[in-house]
Amino acid sequence: MPQEKNPFDMSELMKLMDPQRYMDQMNEFMKQFKIPHMDMSALMEVQKKNVEAMMAANRAMMESSEALMKRQTEMLSQAMNEATEMTRAMGEAKQDDLPARQVEMVGKVYDRMSGHTRETFESMRLAQEAAMQRLDQRFRELLQELKDMSAGKDQAKE
């Protein structure tokens, strides 16, 4: 049976986000504008850094999403194993102990799921925070680069 292509293949998705591809398109677009006293190659280099920063942040988010999906799969597997074990233990319990065991089981399941939810949210928060730090750093660099360009540094002589 032939193997079907995974529509969520991260490596294929990352190929679509090639910064050089975007830069080539941007270069073609910007050639039509002749802004006086502006070094277009320097401006394009700035834009290239912006695209690369976005790509790095997206790549980091994709990688953390993939790790999160793997962890959630592990959590589900653990939960299923625990449910199987609890069900087996319930079958062996005396009728008089059954209500107390059911309440205990519900408490254990809630505690486990609550812990998994916290772990998932914390993992997502850390990944988003790391991506935003990258973007924030690039934005601050961009401001300085634009300030330097407007002050006459790195401008083309005409």
ABEGO torsion letter per residue (X at the ends): XBBBBBAABAAAAAAAABAAAAAAAAAAAAAABBBBGBBAAAAAAAAAAAAAAAAAAAAAAAAAAAAAAAAAAAAAAAAAAAAAAAAAAAAABBAAAAAAAAAAAAAAAAAAAAAAAAAAAAAAAAAAAAAAAAAAAAAAAAAAAAAAAAAGBGBBBX
